[in-house]
Amino acid sequence: MKKFEAITPKTLDSLRNDYLNDSQFTVVRNALTESPLEKISKRFESKCDNPDLFSINIKTLPVSDQQHSGRCWLFSSMTLLREIIAKKYKIKDQFELSQNYIAFYDKLEKINYFLETMIAEADTDLNSETMRYLLKTAIGDGGQWDMMVSLVKKYGICPKTAMPETFQSSNTAAMNRILNRRLRKFVADSKKVHELIELQPLKDECLKECYSLLCNCFGVPPKTFTFEYYDSKDKYHAYYDVTPLEMYEKYLGVDLDEYIGIINGPTKDKPFYQTYTVKYLGNVAGTANEVFFLNLPMNDFKDLILKQLKDNELVWFGCDCSKDADRSAGLWDDQSFNYPDTLKMKLDMSKEDMLDTRESAMNHAMVLTGVNLVKNKPTRWKIENSWGEKSGLKGYYIASDSWFDKYVFEAVVHRRYLNKKQLAAAKKKPIVLDPWDPFGSLAD
């Protein structure tokens, strides 16, 4: 191993002199004493290049608001499903599926999944790479599309009126801290027993306590409810004693297994036209719907998304929303901020390098509701977010196509849009990625 080199006085003097002799840094330093870095680096042209106009613009019901929680993947997927129901029944005005209902069971299933994982790893040293990762992460609010599918197929869905938000469901940090402390206590206690059979009573006790906490925080999920709404002609409709599974199977009436997760991961360890899954990434134990991706080149990736949008269907997708975000303008554009010229720094990285070095990965899920096409090529995309109407452009955002190329990693499309080559690739046995792989990150 090479010996570390220290910063010497000579090096420090050289750095100082070079900096002081550059007049641009004087201007930048003075500006930054009074202004945010984003403001002095913002490009005016970016907003002009991305107007709020789209050649394909799918009309949707009012946006939802995940508040102070990491449930974007559930909010965005419930938005997609509610639009199918709203279109089917011509529902007018505000209508949402209960994000709280599906989040309750997500938490319960994640707790069980974690406990089962720890039992499976009972003989693994706590200082191993796998255990360090699992214990650091424990459970949170985030997730993936296939995790939602597992929940809906098992527990169904219900209107928000049947299980509305609570303070705790909208502000999950404190509850998550308590849950994870209890789960880590289970792990600590499990290391003190000598027989695998002794772990079951510890698990049962932990699961019971966590279930009670979830009921205290989220409420008790309904077994039946009334599905009621006004249609486009202001006529009232009501369906009584509906179960959550009936709401999924009958009133939604869509086979979620017909949708497939696609990714664009241009890294050397992930060949295109190959499927992938991630070890220990899931929520519902024993489900057939493990997290599953088909890796495609960006041209294929976009083509499938465009096919679905052209059919007037929304598209669930995952991205890195932290990069080049101008929330006041409701805009994601990699040309919004000119940090390299402002700061005289080399900051350009390829998507491959960003994934390999953990500079970027998916951290947020939203819904594509439109796109602007010029000669059948996208120039900008319309996004429905789940940060409420006070965010962005009344809850909607615009993404430039170049930003899309860099920071969109996942999407979900119906299998009917895949061509023969893609369908054949989707049948391949998935390669299992390490739990800490960038594509194991959760949207929250």
C-alpha positions as a LaTeX table, in Angstrom:
\begin{tabular}{lrrr}
\hline
Residue & $x$ (\AA) & $y$ (\AA) & $z$ (\AA) \\
\hline
Met1 & 0.00 & 0.00 & 0.00 \\
Lys2 & 1.34 & 3.40 & $-0.97$ \\
Lys3 & 2.30 & 5.65 & 1.91 \\
Phe4 & $-0.06$ & 8.59 & 2.36 \\
Glu5 & 1.33 & 11.97 & 1.34 \\
Ala6 & 0.68 & 14.94 & 3.60 \\
Ile7 & $-0.11$ & 18.49 & 2.44 \\
Thr8 & 3.17 & 20.38 & 2.85 \\
Pro9 & 3.60 & 24.12 & 3.56 \\
Lys10 & 4.95 & 24.48 & 0.00 \\
Thr11 & 1.83 & 22.85 & $-1.45$ \\
Leu12 & $-0.40$ & 25.03 & 0.71 \\
Asp13 & 1.38 & 28.23 & $-0.40$ \\
Ser14 & 1.03 & 27.22 & $-4.04$ \\
Leu15 & $-2.70$ & 26.52 & $-3.66$ \\
Arg16 & $-3.24$ & 29.82 & $-1.86$ \\
Asn17 & $-1.33$ & 31.90 & $-4.40$ \\
Asp18 & $-3.08$ & 30.31 & $-7.38$ \\
Tyr19 & $-6.45$ & 30.99 & $-5.80$ \\
Leu20 & $-5.72$ & 34.61 & $-4.85$ \\
Asn21 & $-4.33$ & 35.39 & $-8.29$ \\
Asp22 & $-7.57$ & 34.37 & $-10.03$ \\
Ser23 & $-9.94$ & 37.35 & $-10.19$ \\
Gln24 & $-12.97$ & 35.14 & $-10.94$ \\
Phe25 & $-12.69$ & 33.55 & $-7.51$ \\
Thr26 & $-12.88$ & 36.99 & $-5.90$ \\
Val27 & $-16.21$ & 37.59 & $-7.62$ \\
Val28 & $-17.53$ & 34.12 & $-6.75$ \\
Arg29 & $-16.38$ & 34.34 & $-3.13$ \\
Asn30 & $-18.08$ & 37.72 & $-2.68$ \\
Ala31 & $-21.29$ & 36.44 & $-4.28$ \\
Leu32 & $-21.38$ & 33.34 & $-2.08$ \\
Thr33 & $-21.20$ & 35.37 & 1.13 \\
Glu34 & $-24.72$ & 36.62 & 0.38 \\
Ser35 & $-26.26$ & 34.15 & $-2.05$ \\
Pro36 & $-26.85$ & 30.39 & $-2.40$ \\
Leu37 & $-24.49$ & 28.54 & $-4.72$ \\
Glu38 & $-27.44$ & 27.44 & $-6.86$ \\
Lys39 & $-28.51$ & 31.03 & $-7.53$ \\
Ile40 & $-25.19$ & 32.31 & $-8.77$ \\
Ser41 & $-24.78$ & 29.23 & $-11.01$ \\
Lys42 & $-28.31$ & 29.11 & $-12.47$ \\
Arg43 & $-28.66$ & 29.38 & $-16.24$ \\
Phe44 & $-31.59$ & 31.54 & $-17.35$ \\
Glu45 & $-31.74$ & 29.70 & $-20.67$ \\
Ser46 & $-32.64$ & 26.39 & $-18.99$ \\
Lys47 & $-36.14$ & 27.54 & $-18.13$ \\
Cys48 & $-36.62$ & 28.96 & $-21.63$ \\
Asp49 & $-35.55$ & 25.66 & $-23.17$ \\
Asn50 & $-38.13$ & 23.66 & $-21.20$ \\
Pro51 & $-41.57$ & 25.31 & $-21.35$ \\
Asp52 & $-44.59$ & 23.70 & $-19.73$ \\
Leu53 & $-45.97$ & 22.50 & $-23.08$ \\
Phe54 & $-46.18$ & 18.90 & $-24.30$ \\
Ser55 & $-47.32$ & 17.21 & $-27.48$ \\
Ile56 & $-48.55$ & 14.26 & $-25.37$ \\
Asn57 & $-50.19$ & 15.47 & $-22.18$ \\
Ile58 & $-52.28$ & 12.96 & $-20.19$ \\
Lys59 & $-54.80$ & 14.65 & $-17.91$ \\
Thr60 & $-54.79$ & 13.37 & $-14.33$ \\
Leu61 & $-56.62$ & 13.94 & $-11.06$ \\
Pro62 & $-55.11$ & 16.34 & $-8.47$ \\
Val63 & $-51.63$ & 15.47 & $-7.18$ \\
Ser64 & $-51.05$ & 13.69 & $-3.89$ \\
Asp65 & $-48.71$ & 14.61 & $-1.03$ \\
Gln66 & $-46.49$ & 12.11 & 0.78 \\
Gln67 & $-45.67$ & 14.74 & 3.44 \\
His68 & $-42.64$ & 13.92 & 5.61 \\
Ser69 & $-42.33$ & 10.28 & 4.66 \\
Gly70 & $-40.38$ & 8.18 & 2.18 \\
Arg71 & $-43.39$ & 6.59 & 0.51 \\
Cys72 & $-42.97$ & 8.09 & $-2.99$ \\
Trp73 & $-42.96$ & 4.62 & $-4.60$ \\
Leu74 & $-46.33$ & 3.85 & $-3.02$ \\
Phe75 & $-47.80$ & 7.28 & $-3.76$ \\
Ser76 & $-46.70$ & 7.13 & $-7.39$ \\
Ser77 & $-47.92$ & 3.55 & $-7.88$ \\
Met78 & $-51.25$ & 4.33 & $-6.17$ \\
Thr79 & $-51.53$ & 7.37 & $-8.46$ \\
Leu80 & $-51.08$ & 5.14 & $-11.50$ \\
Leu81 & $-53.69$ & 2.64 & $-10.25$ \\
Arg82 & $-56.20$ & 5.32 & $-9.24$ \\
Glu83 & $-56.05$ & 6.83 & $-12.72$ \\
Ile84 & $-57.01$ & 3.44 & $-14.18$ \\
Ile85 & $-59.99$ & 3.24 & $-11.81$ \\
Ala86 & $-60.96$ & 6.87 & $-12.37$ \\
Lys87 & $-60.94$ & 6.39 & $-16.14$ \\
Lys88 & $-62.90$ & 3.14 & $-15.89$ \\
Tyr89 & $-65.66$ & 4.65 & $-13.72$ \\
Lys90 & $-65.43$ & 8.24 & $-15.03$ \\
Ile91 & $-64.70$ & 9.51 & $-11.52$ \\
Lys92 & $-64.83$ & 13.28 & $-11.13$ \\
Asp93 & $-62.61$ & 15.50 & $-8.96$ \\
Gln94 & $-60.57$ & 14.26 & $-6.02$ \\
Phe95 & $-60.07$ & 10.52 & $-5.62$ \\
Glu96 & $-57.11$ & 8.70 & $-4.12$ \\
Leu97 & $-56.30$ & 5.17 & $-3.12$ \\
Ser98 & $-55.19$ & 4.86 & 0.49 \\
Gln99 & $-51.43$ & 5.13 & 0.66 \\
Asn100 & $-51.72$ & 4.62 & 4.42 \\
Tyr101 & $-53.42$ & 1.23 & 3.94 \\
Ile102 & $-50.74$ & $-0.14$ & 1.65 \\
Ala103 & $-47.95$ & 1.43 & 3.75 \\
Phe104 & $-49.25$ & $-0.34$ & 6.87 \\
Tyr105 & $-48.86$ & $-3.74$ & 5.25 \\
Asp106 & $-45.57$ & $-2.76$ & 3.65 \\
Lys107 & $-44.15$ & $-2.02$ & 7.09 \\
Leu108 & $-45.56$ & $-5.22$ & 8.57 \\
Glu109 & $-44.19$ & $-7.33$ & 5.74 \\
Lys110 & $-40.79$ & $-5.59$ & 5.87 \\
Ile111 & $-40.59$ & $-6.36$ & 9.59 \\
Asn112 & $-41.30$ & $-10.03$ & 8.94 \\
Tyr113 & $-38.89$ & $-10.09$ & 5.99 \\
Phe114 & $-36.13$ & $-8.58$ & 8.14 \\
Leu115 & $-36.74$ & $-11.04$ & 10.98 \\
Glu116 & $-36.70$ & $-13.98$ & 8.57 \\
Thr117 & $-33.50$ & $-12.66$ & 7.01 \\
Met118 & $-31.84$ & $-12.42$ & 10.40 \\
Ile119 & $-32.92$ & $-15.98$ & 11.22 \\
Ala120 & $-31.50$ & $-17.15$ & 7.89 \\
Glu121 & $-28.24$ & $-15.36$ & 8.75 \\
Ala122 & $-28.21$ & $-16.58$ & 12.35 \\
Asp123 & $-24.73$ & $-18.07$ & 12.00 \\
Thr124 & $-23.29$ & $-15.05$ & 10.19 \\
Asp125 & $-20.91$ & $-12.81$ & 12.12 \\
Leu126 & $-22.32$ & $-9.37$ & 12.90 \\
Asn127 & $-19.16$ & $-7.82$ & 11.50 \\
Ser128 & $-19.56$ & $-9.44$ & 8.08 \\
Glu129 & $-20.16$ & $-7.21$ & 5.07 \\
Thr130 & $-23.70$ & $-8.51$ & 4.62 \\
Met131 & $-24.74$ & $-8.10$ & 8.25 \\
Arg132 & $-23.21$ & $-4.62$ & 8.52 \\
Tyr133 & $-25.21$ & $-3.55$ & 5.48 \\
Leu134 & $-28.48$ & $-5.14$ & 6.62 \\
Leu135 & $-28.23$ & $-3.76$ & 10.14 \\
Lys136 & $-27.33$ & $-0.27$ & 8.96 \\
Thr137 & $-30.31$ & $-0.20$ & 6.62 \\
Ala138 & $-32.79$ & $-2.26$ & 8.72 \\
Ile139 & $-36.21$ & $-1.12$ & 7.39 \\
Gly140 & $-37.44$ & 2.21 & 6.07 \\
Asp141 & $-40.22$ & 3.72 & 4.01 \\
Gly142 & $-38.67$ & 3.17 & 0.58 \\
Gly143 & $-39.41$ & 0.51 & $-1.99$ \\
Gln144 & $-39.64$ & $-0.70$ & $-5.57$ \\
Trp145 & $-42.52$ & $-1.36$ & $-7.98$ \\
Asp146 & $-42.43$ & $-5.16$ & $-7.54$ \\
Met147 & $-42.69$ & $-4.71$ & $-3.79$ \\
Met148 & $-45.94$ & $-2.79$ & $-4.35$ \\
Val149 & $-47.23$ & $-5.57$ & $-6.61$ \\
Ser150 & $-46.57$ & $-8.15$ & $-3.89$ \\
Leu151 & $-48.55$ & $-6.09$ & $-1.39$ \\
Val152 & $-51.52$ & $-5.39$ & $-3.65$ \\
Lys153 & $-51.84$ & $-9.02$ & $-4.72$ \\
Lys154 & $-51.86$ & $-10.12$ & $-1.07$ \\
Tyr155 & $-53.79$ & $-7.31$ & 0.63 \\
Gly156 & $-55.61$ & $-5.44$ & $-2.13$ \\
Ile157 & $-56.30$ & $-1.70$ & $-2.17$ \\
Cys158 & $-58.90$ & 0.65 & $-0.75$ \\
Pro159 & $-59.99$ & 4.28 & $-1.19$ \\
Lys160 & $-58.28$ & 6.89 & 0.94 \\
Thr161 & $-61.62$ & 7.58 & 2.62 \\
Ala162 & $-61.52$ & 4.05 & 4.08 \\
Met163 & $-58.10$ & 4.57 & 5.70 \\
Pro164 & $-56.98$ & 8.20 & 5.58 \\
Glu165 & $-53.61$ & 9.57 & 6.57 \\
Thr166 & $-52.61$ & 10.02 & 10.22 \\
Phe167 & $-49.96$ & 12.30 & 11.64 \\
Gln168 & $-47.62$ & 9.33 & 12.03 \\
Ser169 & $-48.18$ & 7.95 & 8.54 \\
Ser170 & $-47.25$ & 11.36 & 7.14 \\
Asn171 & $-44.33$ & 11.83 & 9.56 \\
Thr172 & $-42.61$ & 8.47 & 9.82 \\
Ala173 & $-39.15$ & 9.27 & 11.20 \\
Ala174 & $-39.88$ & 8.73 & 14.90 \\
Met175 & $-41.80$ & 5.51 & 14.30 \\
Asn176 & $-39.04$ & 4.17 & 12.05 \\
Arg177 & $-36.42$ & 4.82 & 14.73 \\
Ile178 & $-38.43$ & 2.85 & 17.30 \\
Leu179 & $-39.12$ & $-0.01$ & 14.89 \\
Asn180 & $-35.47$ & $-0.33$ & 13.92 \\
Arg181 & $-34.32$ & $-0.25$ & 17.53 \\
Arg182 & $-36.73$ & $-3.11$ & 18.30 \\
Leu183 & $-35.51$ & $-5.07$ & 15.27 \\
Arg184 & $-31.87$ & $-4.59$ & 16.20 \\
Lys185 & $-32.73$ & $-5.72$ & 19.73 \\
Phe186 & $-34.09$ & $-8.92$ & 18.19 \\
Val187 & $-30.78$ & $-9.42$ & 16.41 \\
Ala188 & $-28.80$ & $-8.82$ & 19.60 \\
Asp189 & $-31.05$ & $-11.18$ & 21.56 \\
Ser190 & $-30.88$ & $-13.82$ & 18.82 \\
Lys191 & $-27.10$ & $-14.00$ & 19.14 \\
Lys192 & $-27.49$ & $-15.03$ & 22.78 \\
Val193 & $-29.46$ & $-18.22$ & 22.05 \\
His194 & $-27.87$ & $-21.48$ & 21.00 \\
Glu195 & $-30.62$ & $-23.30$ & 19.12 \\
Leu196 & $-32.48$ & $-22.15$ & 16.01 \\
Ile197 & $-35.78$ & $-23.27$ & 17.54 \\
Glu198 & $-35.33$ & $-20.69$ & 20.29 \\
Leu199 & $-35.54$ & $-17.87$ & 17.74 \\
Gln200 & $-39.22$ & $-18.41$ & 16.91 \\
Pro201 & $-40.58$ & $-17.17$ & 20.29 \\
Leu202 & $-38.29$ & $-14.12$ & 19.99 \\
Lys203 & $-39.61$ & $-13.44$ & 16.50 \\
Asp204 & $-43.26$ & $-13.89$ & 17.52 \\
Glu205 & $-42.83$ & $-11.45$ & 20.40 \\
Cys206 & $-41.10$ & $-8.87$ & 18.22 \\
Leu207 & $-43.69$ & $-9.15$ & 15.43 \\
Lys208 & $-46.56$ & $-8.72$ & 17.90 \\
Glu209 & $-45.04$ & $-5.60$ & 19.44 \\
Cys210 & $-44.30$ & $-4.07$ & 16.04 \\
Tyr211 & $-47.83$ & $-4.83$ & 14.77 \\
Ser212 & $-49.26$ & $-2.99$ & 17.77 \\
Leu213 & $-47.01$ & $-0.01$ & 17.07 \\
Leu214 & $-48.17$ & 0.09 & 13.46 \\
Cys215 & $-51.83$ & 0.07 & 14.54 \\
Asn216 & $-51.13$ & 2.84 & 17.03 \\
Cys217 & $-49.44$ & 4.94 & 14.36 \\
Phe218 & $-51.38$ & 4.15 & 11.18 \\
Gly219 & $-54.71$ & 2.86 & 12.48 \\
Val220 & $-56.26$ & $-0.58$ & 12.01 \\
Pro221 & $-56.71$ & $-1.50$ & 8.31 \\
Pro222 & $-60.33$ & $-2.01$ & 7.23 \\
Lys223 & $-61.63$ & $-5.41$ & 6.16 \\
Thr224 & $-64.51$ & $-3.91$ & 4.16 \\
Phe225 & $-65.53$ & $-0.44$ & 3.03 \\
Thr226 & $-67.88$ & 1.52 & 0.79 \\
Phe227 & $-66.48$ & 2.53 & $-2.59$ \\
Glu228 & $-68.32$ & 5.77 & $-3.42$ \\
Tyr229 & $-67.75$ & 8.59 & $-5.86$ \\
Tyr230 & $-69.32$ & 11.15 & $-8.22$ \\
Asp231 & $-69.01$ & 10.51 & $-11.93$ \\
Ser232 & $-68.43$ & 13.09 & $-14.67$ \\
Lys233 & $-72.17$ & 13.87 & $-14.72$ \\
Asp234 & $-72.27$ & 14.44 & $-10.93$ \\
Lys235 & $-74.15$ & 11.21 & $-10.36$ \\
Tyr236 & $-73.43$ & 9.52 & $-7.03$ \\
His237 & $-72.35$ & 5.86 & $-7.01$ \\
Ala238 & $-71.78$ & 3.55 & $-4.04$ \\
Tyr239 & $-70.66$ & $-0.09$ & $-3.76$ \\
Tyr240 & $-71.06$ & $-1.51$ & $-0.26$ \\
Asp241 & $-69.09$ & $-4.08$ & 1.74 \\
Val242 & $-66.23$ & $-4.13$ & $-0.73$ \\
Thr243 & $-63.09$ & $-5.94$ & 0.43 \\
Pro244 & $-59.61$ & $-4.63$ & $-0.42$ \\
Leu245 & $-58.93$ & $-7.67$ & $-2.62$ \\
Glu246 & $-62.23$ & $-7.10$ & $-4.45$ \\
Met247 & $-61.16$ & $-3.52$ & $-5.07$ \\
Tyr248 & $-58.01$ & $-4.82$ & $-6.76$ \\
Glu249 & $-59.43$ & $-7.79$ & $-8.61$ \\
Lys250 & $-62.84$ & $-6.42$ & $-9.63$ \\
Tyr251 & $-62.83$ & $-2.62$ & $-9.56$ \\
Leu252 & $-59.25$ & $-2.12$ & $-10.73$ \\
Gly253 & $-59.34$ & $-5.29$ & $-12.81$ \\
Val254 & $-55.75$ & $-5.10$ & $-14.03$ \\
Asp255 & $-53.23$ & $-7.94$ & $-13.88$ \\
Leu256 & $-50.16$ & $-6.29$ & $-12.36$ \\
Asp257 & $-48.05$ & $-9.29$ & $-13.37$ \\
Glu258 & $-48.33$ & $-8.04$ & $-16.96$ \\
Tyr259 & $-46.08$ & $-5.09$ & $-16.09$ \\
Ile260 & $-42.30$ & $-5.41$ & $-16.09$ \\
Gly261 & $-39.55$ & $-3.32$ & $-14.53$ \\
Ile262 & $-36.94$ & $-2.06$ & $-17.00$ \\
Ile263 & $-33.68$ & $-0.36$ & $-16.09$ \\
Asn264 & $-30.93$ & 1.52 & $-17.86$ \\
Gly265 & $-27.72$ & 0.52 & $-16.12$ \\
Pro266 & $-24.82$ & 1.06 & $-18.56$ \\
Thr267 & $-22.15$ & $-0.51$ & $-16.34$ \\
Lys268 & $-19.70$ & $-3.26$ & $-17.31$ \\
Asp269 & $-21.06$ & $-5.67$ & $-14.70$ \\
Lys270 & $-24.61$ & $-5.51$ & $-16.12$ \\
Pro271 & $-24.87$ & $-6.51$ & $-19.80$ \\
Phe272 & $-27.94$ & $-5.25$ & $-21.64$ \\
Tyr273 & $-30.78$ & $-7.66$ & $-22.51$ \\
Gln274 & $-30.22$ & $-9.50$ & $-19.24$ \\
Thr275 & $-32.45$ & $-9.70$ & $-16.17$ \\
Tyr276 & $-31.40$ & $-8.97$ & $-12.59$ \\
Thr277 & $-32.64$ & $-9.24$ & $-9.04$ \\
Val278 & $-31.08$ & $-8.12$ & $-5.75$ \\
Lys279 & $-30.35$ & $-10.34$ & $-2.78$ \\
Tyr280 & $-32.44$ & $-9.52$ & 0.29 \\
Leu281 & $-34.38$ & $-6.78$ & $-1.52$ \\
Gly282 & $-38.06$ & $-7.30$ & $-0.86$ \\
Asn283 & $-40.89$ & $-7.03$ & 1.62 \\
Val284 & $-43.35$ & $-9.93$ & 1.30 \\
Ala285 & $-41.68$ & $-13.20$ & 2.29 \\
Gly286 & $-42.46$ & $-16.11$ & 0.00 \\
Thr287 & $-43.88$ & $-14.01$ & $-2.82$ \\
Ala288 & $-43.43$ & $-14.96$ & $-6.46$ \\
Asn289 & $-43.01$ & $-11.27$ & $-7.26$ \\
Glu290 & $-39.36$ & $-10.79$ & $-6.38$ \\
Val291 & $-37.76$ & $-7.53$ & $-7.48$ \\
Phe292 & $-36.96$ & $-8.07$ & $-11.13$ \\
Phe293 & $-35.33$ & $-5.83$ & $-13.76$ \\
Leu294 & $-34.61$ & $-6.10$ & $-17.47$ \\
Asn295 & $-31.57$ & $-3.99$ & $-18.38$ \\
Leu296 & $-31.94$ & $-2.18$ & $-21.71$ \\
Pro297 & $-30.01$ & 0.42 & $-23.73$ \\
Met298 & $-31.47$ & 3.92 & $-23.40$ \\
Asn299 & $-33.01$ & 3.88 & $-26.89$ \\
Asp300 & $-34.99$ & 0.73 & $-26.07$ \\
Phe301 & $-35.79$ & 2.06 & $-22.61$ \\
Lys302 & $-37.28$ & 5.29 & $-23.97$ \\
Asp303 & $-39.05$ & 3.59 & $-26.84$ \\
Leu304 & $-41.07$ & 1.39 & $-24.49$ \\
Ile305 & $-42.00$ & 4.35 & $-22.30$ \\
Leu306 & $-43.09$ & 6.37 & $-25.34$ \\
Lys307 & $-45.28$ & 3.52 & $-26.58$ \\
Gln308 & $-47.14$ & 3.46 & $-23.29$ \\
Leu309 & $-47.54$ & 7.25 & $-23.11$ \\
Lys310 & $-48.83$ & 7.33 & $-26.70$ \\
Asp311 & $-51.53$ & 4.89 & $-25.59$ \\
Asn312 & $-52.58$ & 7.44 & $-22.96$ \\
Glu313 & $-51.20$ & 5.34 & $-20.09$ \\
Leu314 & $-49.06$ & 6.74 & $-17.28$ \\
Val315 & $-45.59$ & 5.35 & $-16.60$ \\
Trp316 & $-44.12$ & 4.74 & $-13.14$ \\
Phe317 & $-40.38$ & 5.52 & $-13.04$ \\
Gly318 & $-37.45$ & 5.89 & $-10.65$ \\
Cys319 & $-34.74$ & 8.52 & $-10.81$ \\
Asp320 & $-32.15$ & 10.50 & $-8.86$ \\
Cys321 & $-34.20$ & 13.58 & $-7.98$ \\
Ser322 & $-31.35$ & 15.19 & $-6.03$ \\
Lys323 & $-29.38$ & 16.13 & $-9.14$ \\
Asp324 & $-29.81$ & 19.47 & $-10.94$ \\
Ala325 & $-33.14$ & 20.20 & $-9.29$ \\
Asp326 & $-34.71$ & 23.65 & $-9.61$ \\
Arg327 & $-37.76$ & 23.18 & $-7.42$ \\
Ser328 & $-38.89$ & 26.79 & $-7.66$ \\
Ala329 & $-39.17$ & 26.39 & $-11.44$ \\
Gly330 & $-40.47$ & 22.82 & $-11.24$ \\
Leu331 & $-37.58$ & 21.73 & $-13.43$ \\
Trp332 & $-34.99$ & 18.99 & $-13.62$ \\
Asp333 & $-32.38$ & 19.87 & $-16.22$ \\
Asp334 & $-28.69$ & 18.94 & $-16.24$ \\
Gln335 & $-28.06$ & 22.34 & $-17.86$ \\
Ser336 & $-29.83$ & 24.33 & $-15.12$ \\
Phe337 & $-26.69$ & 25.09 & $-13.13$ \\
Asn338 & $-23.29$ & 25.89 & $-14.60$ \\
Tyr339 & $-21.15$ & 24.84 & $-11.65$ \\
Pro340 & $-18.08$ & 23.90 & $-13.76$ \\
Asp341 & $-17.63$ & 27.39 & $-15.19$ \\
Thr342 & $-18.69$ & 29.20 & $-12.03$ \\
Leu343 & $-16.32$ & 27.25 & $-9.80$ \\
Lys344 & $-13.70$ & 26.20 & $-12.37$ \\
Met345 & $-14.12$ & 22.54 & $-11.49$ \\
Lys346 & $-14.25$ & 19.36 & $-13.56$ \\
Leu347 & $-17.58$ & 17.82 & $-12.61$ \\
Asp348 & $-18.79$ & 15.95 & $-15.68$ \\
Met349 & $-19.31$ & 12.21 & $-15.14$ \\
Ser350 & $-20.84$ & 9.51 & $-17.30$ \\
Lys351 & $-23.88$ & 7.61 & $-16.07$ \\
Glu352 & $-21.70$ & 4.51 & $-15.81$ \\
Asp353 & $-19.13$ & 6.27 & $-13.62$ \\
Met354 & $-21.82$ & 7.80 & $-11.43$ \\
Leu355 & $-23.33$ & 4.38 & $-10.76$ \\
Asp356 & $-19.98$ & 2.70 & $-10.17$ \\
Thr357 & $-18.79$ & 5.37 & $-7.73$ \\
Arg358 & $-22.15$ & 5.80 & $-5.96$ \\
Glu359 & $-22.40$ & 9.40 & $-7.12$ \\
Ser360 & $-25.90$ & 8.62 & $-8.33$ \\
Ala361 & $-28.61$ & 6.00 & $-7.97$ \\
Met362 & $-32.39$ & 5.91 & $-7.83$ \\
Asn363 & $-33.84$ & 7.66 & $-4.78$ \\
His364 & $-37.30$ & 8.81 & $-5.87$ \\
Ala365 & $-40.26$ & 7.44 & $-7.82$ \\
Met366 & $-42.83$ & 9.48 & $-9.74$ \\
Val367 & $-45.20$ & 9.16 & $-12.69$ \\
Leu368 & $-44.63$ & 10.30 & $-16.26$ \\
Thr369 & $-47.79$ & 11.95 & $-17.57$ \\
Gly370 & $-46.53$ & 13.49 & $-20.80$ \\
Val371 & $-43.71$ & 14.15 & $-23.23$ \\
Asn372 & $-42.90$ & 16.65 & $-25.96$ \\
Leu373 & $-41.88$ & 15.06 & $-29.25$ \\
Val374 & $-40.08$ & 16.74 & $-32.13$ \\
Lys375 & $-39.77$ & 14.45 & $-35.17$ \\
Asn376 & $-40.82$ & 11.64 & $-32.82$ \\
Lys377 & $-37.85$ & 12.32 & $-30.50$ \\
Pro378 & $-38.43$ & 13.47 & $-26.90$ \\
Thr379 & $-37.18$ & 16.91 & $-25.90$ \\
Arg380 & $-38.76$ & 17.15 & $-22.43$ \\
Trp381 & $-40.95$ & 15.10 & $-20.12$ \\
Lys382 & $-43.90$ & 15.93 & $-17.86$ \\
Ile383 & $-43.89$ & 14.44 & $-14.37$ \\
Glu384 & $-46.53$ & 14.13 & $-11.67$ \\
Asn385 & $-44.82$ & 14.24 & $-8.29$ \\
Ser386 & $-46.14$ & 13.41 & $-4.81$ \\
Trp387 & $-44.97$ & 16.52 & $-2.96$ \\
Gly388 & $-48.30$ & 18.33 & $-2.99$ \\
Glu389 & $-49.64$ & 21.20 & $-5.10$ \\
Lys390 & $-47.35$ & 23.80 & $-3.52$ \\
Ser391 & $-44.30$ & 22.09 & $-5.01$ \\
Gly392 & $-43.09$ & 22.72 & $-8.56$ \\
Leu393 & $-45.77$ & 23.68 & $-11.08$ \\
Lys394 & $-48.80$ & 22.92 & $-8.91$ \\
Gly395 & $-47.30$ & 19.51 & $-8.15$ \\
Tyr396 & $-46.00$ & 18.77 & $-11.65$ \\
Tyr397 & $-42.43$ & 18.95 & $-12.91$ \\
Ile398 & $-40.58$ & 19.14 & $-16.21$ \\
Ala399 & $-37.47$ & 17.10 & $-17.00$ \\
Ser400 & $-35.21$ & 17.85 & $-19.93$ \\
Asp401 & $-34.40$ & 14.89 & $-22.14$ \\
Ser402 & $-30.69$ & 15.15 & $-21.37$ \\
Trp403 & $-31.46$ & 15.02 & $-17.62$ \\
Phe404 & $-33.66$ & 11.99 & $-18.30$ \\
Asp405 & $-30.72$ & 10.22 & $-19.99$ \\
Lys406 & $-28.43$ & 10.80 & $-17.01$ \\
Tyr407 & $-30.66$ & 10.36 & $-13.99$ \\
Val408 & $-33.60$ & 8.10 & $-14.86$ \\
Phe409 & $-32.76$ & 4.52 & $-13.95$ \\
Glu410 & $-35.98$ & 2.54 & $-13.82$ \\
Ala411 & $-39.45$ & 2.42 & $-15.35$ \\
Val412 & $-42.38$ & 0.02 & $-15.49$ \\
Val413 & $-44.16$ & $-0.81$ & $-18.76$ \\
His414 & $-46.75$ & $-3.30$ & $-19.91$ \\
Arg415 & $-45.27$ & $-6.41$ & $-21.50$ \\
Arg416 & $-47.35$ & $-5.91$ & $-24.64$ \\
Tyr417 & $-44.96$ & $-3.16$ & $-25.72$ \\
Leu418 & $-41.84$ & $-5.37$ & $-25.69$ \\
Asn419 & $-40.49$ & $-6.64$ & $-29.01$ \\
Lys420 & $-39.37$ & $-10.23$ & $-29.60$ \\
Lys421 & $-35.77$ & $-9.58$ & $-28.56$ \\
Gln422 & $-36.84$ & $-7.87$ & $-25.35$ \\
Leu423 & $-39.41$ & $-10.55$ & $-24.51$ \\
Ala424 & $-36.79$ & $-13.26$ & $-25.01$ \\
Ala425 & $-34.36$ & $-11.38$ & $-22.76$ \\
Ala426 & $-37.07$ & $-11.00$ & $-20.10$ \\
Lys427 & $-37.30$ & $-14.82$ & $-19.86$ \\
Lys428 & $-33.64$ & $-15.19$ & $-18.88$ \\
Lys429 & $-32.79$ & $-16.31$ & $-15.37$ \\
Pro430 & $-32.00$ & $-13.18$ & $-13.35$ \\
Ile431 & $-28.48$ & $-12.54$ & $-12.12$ \\
Val432 & $-28.51$ & $-11.94$ & $-8.36$ \\
Leu433 & $-26.85$ & $-8.65$ & $-7.41$ \\
Asp434 & $-25.33$ & $-7.88$ & $-4.01$ \\
Pro435 & $-27.66$ & $-6.15$ & $-1.52$ \\
Trp436 & $-25.60$ & $-2.96$ & $-1.78$ \\
Asp437 & $-25.70$ & $-2.76$ & $-5.56$ \\
Pro438 & $-26.86$ & 0.68 & $-6.83$ \\
Phe439 & $-29.96$ & $-0.98$ & $-8.28$ \\
Gly440 & $-30.81$ & $-2.25$ & $-4.84$ \\
Ser441 & $-31.47$ & 1.31 & $-3.71$ \\
Leu442 & $-35.02$ & 2.19 & $-2.70$ \\
Ala443 & $-37.19$ & 5.05 & $-3.86$ \\
Asp444 & $-38.30$ & 7.12 & $-0.90$ \\
\hline
\end{tabular}
